[in-house]
Amino acid sequence: MSVAARPPLRVALLGCGVVGSAVARLLVENSADLASRIGAPLELVGIAVRRLGRDRSDVPVDPALFTTDAEGLVARADIVIEVVGGIEPTRDLILSAIHHGASVVSANKALLAEDGPTLYAAADAGGVDLYYEAAVAGAIPILRPIRESLAGDRITKVIGIVNGTTNFVLDKMDTSGAGFSETVEVAQSLGYAEADPTADVEGFDAAAKAAILASLAFHTRVSSADVHREGISEVTAADIAAAAEMGCVVKLLAICERVAGSDGDAVSVRVHPAMIPRSHPLGSVRDAFNAVFVEAEAAGQLMFYGRGAGGDPTASAVLGDVVEVARHRVNGGRAAAETAYADLPVLPMGAAITRYHISLDVDDLPGVLASVATEFAAHGVSIETVRQQVAASEDDRANLVIVTHRAADAALSATVDALEGLDTVREVVSVMRVEGD
């Protein structure tokens, strides 16, 4: 049977914002190619929106396709594309689509990170696919390689820049010397940051993506609540300059590690700003780009790099998933099911092994360095380097910069608390983790 003679697969689109509009446009513009790749044509049967009557002339579809009846739309589709975002009513709509026998393609990292297991279980019970490549790092193919290409390997670490807004802000702070607030304003003016950038700059977006990455990489259910999260709002121009002096840059990193311990393996998942060497592959990631660095026992080190957001890049990932689930509808087959068999414990942040860069404002007196070193020793933390500089304007104070060796974060944090209590330490000016050594 020719492609044109096959009955079309009915596609429902939930959402028509920046990503949804791009998805609709690509479905129309590439319809012939998509049909040839799939073996059957795709028919867009409706686009669910919150409000009718808005100008959507840039979306090349029949205006009659727009509807506010999302529930009715998903009930008559073979494939449902969800680019609405949020938790509710999106979760109910996806579950309803699965109940009616539709395969689902989603870009909803927040929902997947919060309640992915419910969706995976429903798809498995319904015998349909659930794909979500676009939920992490936009156009970058990272989830499918982890879930499928590396399925025969043992992944030990995934570390990445998974939020374009924060990378843009930190990159511009590094290249211009500007402060955080003014750089965020630049990002907003260019469309890289939302009017309310909280989800990005406070690390919520990156934490959801880290939970998805860790769940896939380590065959363990990890939710957003399991991820230690710190944003970049406290990063200063002085922090950026201090990193530069070390040959480093500051990045907001999502770090997922499989950690061996005396009681067996465990998982550490965290999101926080950190200094990373400019020579590291992630250190050269500029502007609003994303990159994910994967380490596996057999494959070694792998790097995935590209645009992590935007209408067309994200739509590219969505359409890649649509082709895959559509092929399954035509030819048979299923996506790889969730594998949470490892069920590894998720460690608290205090158990994570890292390094600290600590800047102290201290009295310029004999014995100060010795008293500081004593606190490090008391907490079992080894010092890698120390640099002292007398303050230019005051002869009785100095700046002490210490970089530690790797240690448990709890020990490092306790050391900082102890330093704050020393009479000779006037202020702990800044503390930042160092990664990528």
N, C-alpha and C positions, 0 to 999 in steps of 0.2 A: 504494500500500500504506500502510495506517495505521501510525503509530508503534508501536502495541501489537502489530501483526502482524509487524513486522520481527524477525528473530532478534536476541537481545541481544548486546551486546559484552561479552566476559568480561574482568573487571578483577581483577588481582592486586595486593594491597597488601603491600609489604615494610616492616615496622616498625609498631609500635603504641604508640609513646610519645606525647608531648604532641601532636605534629603528626599522627602516624598515627591516633590516636584521633579527632581533629577531622575528618580526611579521611573516615574511615569513617562518622562521625555525619552529616556533610553529604551523603555519597553516599546514605544512607538517607533522611534528612529531605527532601532536595530531589530525590528520584528522579524524580518526575513532571515537574517543571520541566526537569531535565537531559535527560530523554528527549525532551521537546518541542523543546528547543534543538538537540539533536543530530540528531534524526530517527530515533533508535533507543534502546531502553532499555539501561541499564548493569546488568550483573549482577556483583556482588562474589562471586568464586568462591573466595577464600581470603585469609587474612591471615597472613603469615609472621612468627613471633616466635621469640625465642631459647629461651624456656622456656614450657611449658604449665603450667596449674594456678594461675597468678596470677589474682587477682581483676580481671576486666575487665568488671564488670557495668555500668560507665558507657558501654561501647561497645554500641550497640543492634543487635547482629548475632547470628546463631545461633552459639553457642559452638563448634559443630562446624566452623566456618570457620577456626578458629585451627589453625595447623600449624607444625611445625619443619622441614618439607621445602620450603625455599625453592626449591631447584633444580627439584623436581617441579612446584611451583606456577607458576613462570614459563613452563614448557614448555606449559602449557595455557591461556594467557591471550592476549587480543588487545591489551590495554593493561596495562603494568606500571607501578605507582606506587612509586617508591623513596624512602623517607624514613628509611632506616636510618642513613645517614652513614658516614664512614670510607672507607678505600681498599679493603681486602680483608676479606671475600669479595665486597664490593659490586660491584667492577668485574667480576668473573667472572659474577656473577648478571645484571648488565645486559647483558653481552656474550652470555650464554646466551639471555636474553629476545629480544634482537635476532636471534640465530641462528635462533630458533624463529618469527620473523616478527611479534613483538610490537612495538608502539610503546612508547616509554618516557617517563615524566614523572619527573624527579628534582629533589630539593632539595639535592643533594650538592655544595656549593661546593668542598670540599676535593678531591674526586675530579676534578671538572671542571677545576679550576685546575692540578692535577698532570698529568692525562692525558686532557684533553678530546679532543685530536685522535684518539686511538685510538677513542673512543666515537663521535665524529662520522663517522669513516671507516667504522666498522662499520655505523652507521645508514644512511649513504649507499649502501653496498654492498648492504645488505639491503632497501633501498627502504622503510624505515619512518621514523617521526618520532622525534626526540629533543628534548624540550622541558625547560626548566629555569628558568622565570621565578622560582620560589620560592628559587633558590639565592642570590639577591642581594636584600636589602632587603624580605624578607617579602611583604606584600600590595602593596607599591608596584609598579606596572607600569613597569619601567625597561628590562628586557632586550629585550622585544618592540618598544617604540618605537625603541630604538637599532638593532635588527636589521632592522626592517621599516618603521616610519613614517619614519625618517630615512635609509633606504637610498639615497635620491636626493640626499642632502646630504653635506657634508664636515664631520665632527665634528672640532673642534680641541682640546676640553678636556672632561674629565669630572672633577668634584671633588665629593666627597660624604662625608657621615657615614653609614657603612654598618654600624655596630655599636652596637646600642642600649645594651648594658651600659656601654661606655666613655662614651657620651654622658650616660647617667644619672649616672655617677660624676663626670664633669667639671662637669656642670650643678649638682649638689648641692654640689660644692666651691666653685663660683662663688657660689651663693646663700647658703650657710651659713658659708663660711669654714673648713670642716672640712678635715682632712688626707686624704690618699689612702687609707690603711689603714682608718680608721674609716668612710669613705664606701663602700668596697668591702664592708665588713661590713653596712652598711645595705642595699646592693644585694642581697647574698646573702639577708638576712632577708626581703626583699620578692619574692624569686624572679627578680630581674633578672640575677643573677650565679650561676654554678655554684659548687659547693663548691671546685672548683679552677678559678679564673677565668683561668688562664694564657692560653688560646687567645684570649680577649677582650682582656685588659688588656695583653698583650704584642704585640698587633696581628696575630696569625696569621690570625684569622678575617677581618679587614678586608683583609689582603694577598691572600687567596684570592679575595675578591670583586673587588678591584681588578684582578687578573689577568683575570678573566672580562670585566669592563667594558672593559678596554683591548683585549682580543682582538676583541671585537665592534665597538667604536668605530673602531678603526684597521685592521681587516682584517689583523691580524698575530697570530701565535701568541705569547702571553705566558703564562708559567707563574708559579706562586708563587715559584719560585726567582729569577725576574727582578725581583721587586718588592723595593725597598729597604723594610725594615720596622723601625720603632721603636714601642714601646708607650708607655703612660702611667704606668708604675710609678714613674718618676723625677720626675713632675710634682708640685710642691710647692704648698702654700698661698701661698707667696711668689710663685711663678710666676703663679698665678691673680690675685693682687693686682696684680702688675706689669702684667698684661694689662688689668685693669680701669682702671688709671691711664691707659692708652692708648686707652680706649674700646673695648677688645677683649675677647673671651672665648677660652678655650683649647678646641679641639676636636681629636679624633683624625680626621685627614682622609685619605681615599684620593684621591690626585691622579694623574690620567692625562692626559698632554699629548702632542699631536703637535707636534714641534719642528722648525722649518726651520733647516737649517745649510748651510754651503758645499758639503758633499758630498751634499746632499739631505735629505729629511725623516727623522726618527727619532722614537722613542717614549720618553717618560720616565714611569715608573710608580713611585710611592712612597707609603708609609703612615707617618705620623708625627704627633705632636701639633704644633699650630701656633696662634699667636695669629691671630684673624680678627676684623675689625671687627664690632661688634654690629649695625651697619647693613647688613651683608651678609646676604642671605637665609639663609645657613647659620648665621649668628650667632644667629638667633632660634629655632633648633631646640632644644627643651627636652626634659627627661626622657629616656625611652628611645626617642624617635622617631628615625627616619632621614630623610635627605633627600639627593637627588642633583641637582646643578646641571650642566647640559649646555650647552656652547657650540658652535654650528654656524654655518657661513658664511652660509647662506641663512636658516635658521630663527631665528638669533640665540640668545638666552639662554632656556633652559627649566628649570623647577624641578619636581621630583617629590618629594612629601612624604607621609609616613604612618607607620604602625606597621611596624617592620622585623623584628619577631619575634613569637613567641607562637603558640599552637596554631591559633586561628581565623584570624588574619591570614595565616599561612603556608599554611594549608589553602585559603584563598580563592585564592591564587596557583596552588596545585597544581590545584584544580578548574578554574580557567580554562584551564590547559594541557590538562587531560583533555578538556574540551569541544572544544578545537581539534583535538586528535589524533583524537578520536572522529568528528568531522565529516569529517575526511579519510578515515577508514575507511569511512564511509557513502557519501560523495559523491565520493571521489577527491581527489587533490591531495596535496601534500607541504609540509612546513615548508621555510623557506629554509635552504639548505645552508650549511655553514661557508664563509666567504670569508676566506681568508688570503693573497689574491693580492698584497697590498701588501708583505708580508714585510719590514717596516721593522726596522732594527736597534734594540735596546733599549739606551738609554744608561745608563751607570753613574750612581750618585747624585751623584758629583762634578761631572757635567755639567749637573745640574738647576739652573735659575735660580730663586733665592729670596732672601729677606732674613733677617737675623738680628736678634734682640733679645739683647743681651749685657749682663749685670750683672757688674761688677768690684768687688772690694774692693781699694782702692789706698792707698798712702801719700799723706797730704795735704801734698804738697810742691810747690814751684814746678817747672814743667817736666814733671810727670807726664802731663798731658793731651797735651802736645806729643809725648812719647815714644810714647804710645799711638796717637796719630794717625799718627805716622810708620810704625808697623807696618801700619796699614790701607793707607796709600799704597803701601808696599812690595809689598803683595800685590794692588794694583789694585782695592781695595774702597773705595767712596765712602761717607762717613758722612752720614746724613740728619739725625739729631738726637743731641744729647748733653745729658745731665742729670747734674749732680753734687750730691751731698748729703753734708755732713759727718756722720760717725757721732755720734750723740747722746752716747754714753758715752765716746768716745775722741777727743781733739782731733787725734791724729796720723794718722787714717785717714779715708777717705771712700768713698762708694759712687758708682760711675760707671756710668751706664746709657746704652748706645749702641744706636741703631737704624740699620741700614745701608740703603743703596739696594740694588737688586737686583744680584746677582752670581752667578757660578758657585759652587755649594756647595763645591767643592774649594778655591776661593780663600778663601771665608769660613771654612771649617774650618781651613785653614792659618794664617789670621790669628789665630784663637783659640789655636792651638798656640803661635804666636809670642808672644802676650800672656802665656801662662802662664810663659814664660821670662824675662820682664822682672823685674828686681829690685824695681821699685816696685809691681808687681802682686802682692798678697798671695794673692789667690784669684780664679779665675773662678767666680763664685757660680752663675750659670746661663746657659744658652744655649738659645734657642728660636727656631724659624723663625716668620716672619710671612708670612701669605698673604692673598689676597683684596683686594689693593689695586687 
